[in-house]
Amino acid sequence: MKDSGALFFVLMAAMAATMTLVYVPLRIYLTATDRSRRLKLLQRIRRLREELGQPLQS
């Protein structure tokens, strides 16, 4: 009975470690790409505001 409890603990610890190894890099990647997208969008908005502020060129 003690062996099955230890085996269960080891399996759960291994599963948690595997999930961590997958989740952490994925979370870092998604955060970086989200920030990049947000920065590009803000730069685009600034550019459009500047263009709207200038008089029309004919």
FIBA-774937 format. One record per residue (C-alpha): residue number from 0; residue in three letters; chain; y, x, z. Coordinates in steps of 0.001 Angstrom, whole numbers, plus 500000, padded with zeros to 6 digits. Each point is the difference from the previous one (the first is absolute). Example, Ala and Ser with C-alpha at 12.3 -4.5 7.8 and 13.67 -1.06 7.14 Angstrom:
<nodes>
+------+---------+--------+--------+--------+--------+
! seti ! drenmar ! gudren !     yy !     xx !     zz !
+------+---------+--------+--------+--------+--------+
!    0 !     Ala !      A ! 495500 ! 512300 ! 507800 !
!    1 !     Ser !      A ! 503440 ! 501370 ! 499340 !
+------+---------+--------+--------+--------+--------+
</nodes>
This chain:
<nodes>
+------+---------+--------+--------+--------+--------+
! seti ! drenmar ! gudren !     yy !     xx !     zz !
+------+---------+--------+--------+--------+--------+
!    0 !     Met !      A ! 500000 ! 500000 ! 500000 !
!    1 !     Lys !      A ! 502394 ! 502869 ! 500728 !
!    2 !     Asp !      A ! 499373 ! 501483 ! 496575 !
!    3 !     Ser !      A ! 500956 ! 496802 ! 498188 !
!    4 !     Gly !      A ! 503286 ! 499839 ! 501932 !
!    5 !     Ala !      A ! 500811 ! 503595 ! 499134 !
!    6 !     Leu !      A ! 499066 ! 499422 ! 496372 !
!    7 !     Phe !      A ! 502233 ! 496931 ! 499867 !
!    8 !     Phe !      A ! 502890 ! 501995 ! 501463 !
!    9 !     Val !      A ! 499537 ! 502827 ! 497517 !
!   10 !     Leu !      A ! 499830 ! 497561 ! 497064 !
!   11 !     Met !      A ! 503142 ! 498171 ! 501126 !
!   12 !     Ala !      A ! 501854 ! 503296 ! 500541 !
!   13 !     Ala !      A ! 498951 ! 501199 ! 496538 !
!   14 !     Met !      A ! 501128 ! 496739 ! 498426 !
!   15 !     Ala !      A ! 503370 ! 500208 ! 501786 !
!   16 !     Ala !      A ! 500477 ! 503600 ! 498845 !
!   17 !     Thr !      A ! 499155 ! 499036 ! 496408 !
!   18 !     Met !      A ! 502431 ! 497098 ! 500056 !
!   19 !     Thr !      A ! 502707 ! 502291 ! 501370 !
!   20 !     Leu !      A ! 499388 ! 502591 ! 497299 !
!   21 !     Val !      A ! 500428 ! 497296 ! 497364 !
!   22 !     Tyr !      A ! 502855 ! 498049 ! 501601 !
!   23 !     Val !      A ! 502404 ! 502803 ! 500956 !
!   24 !     Pro !      A ! 500363 ! 501602 ! 496528 !
!   25 !     Leu !      A ! 500159 ! 496554 ! 498402 !
!   26 !     Arg !      A ! 502763 ! 498913 ! 502392 !
!   27 !     Ile !      A ! 501967 ! 503213 ! 499358 !
!   28 !     Tyr !      A ! 499685 ! 499526 ! 496211 !
!   29 !     Leu !      A ! 501069 ! 496358 ! 500112 !
!   30 !     Thr !      A ! 502972 ! 500798 ! 502250 !
!   31 !     Ala !      A ! 501154 ! 502826 ! 497719 !
!   32 !     Thr !      A ! 499759 ! 497903 ! 496837 !
!   33 !     Asp !      A ! 501762 ! 497082 ! 501668 !
!   34 !     Arg !      A ! 502896 ! 502229 ! 501070 !
!   35 !     Ser !      A ! 500199 ! 501467 ! 496519 !
!   36 !     Arg !      A ! 500146 ! 496537 ! 498429 !
!   37 !     Arg !      A ! 502641 ! 498872 ! 502470 !
!   38 !     Leu !      A ! 502137 ! 503098 ! 499325 !
!   39 !     Lys !      A ! 499799 ! 499477 ! 496223 !
!   40 !     Leu !      A ! 501005 ! 496365 ! 500433 !
!   41 !     Leu !      A ! 503000 ! 500926 ! 502162 !
!   42 !     Gln !      A ! 501104 ! 502621 ! 497470 !
!   43 !     Arg !      A ! 499733 ! 497418 ! 497215 !
!   44 !     Ile !      A ! 502082 ! 497510 ! 502001 !
!   45 !     Arg !      A ! 502679 ! 502657 ! 500615 !
!   46 !     Arg !      A ! 500092 ! 500865 ! 496311 !
!   47 !     Leu !      A ! 500381 ! 496344 ! 499041 !
!   48 !     Arg !      A ! 502804 ! 499522 ! 502546 !
!   49 !     Glu !      A ! 501831 ! 503005 ! 498595 !
!   50 !     Glu !      A ! 499608 ! 498651 ! 496470 !
!   51 !     Leu !      A ! 501312 ! 496589 ! 501070 !
!   52 !     Gly !      A ! 502999 ! 501600 ! 501696 !
!   53 !     Gln !      A ! 501128 ! 501793 ! 496837 !
!   54 !     Pro !      A ! 501961 ! 498183 ! 497304 !
!   55 !     Leu !      A ! 498144 ! 498987 ! 496855 !
!   56 !     Gln !      A ! 500047 ! 502566 ! 497206 !
!   57 !     Ser !      A ! 500261 ! 498538 ! 496505 !
+------+---------+--------+--------+--------+--------+
</nodes>
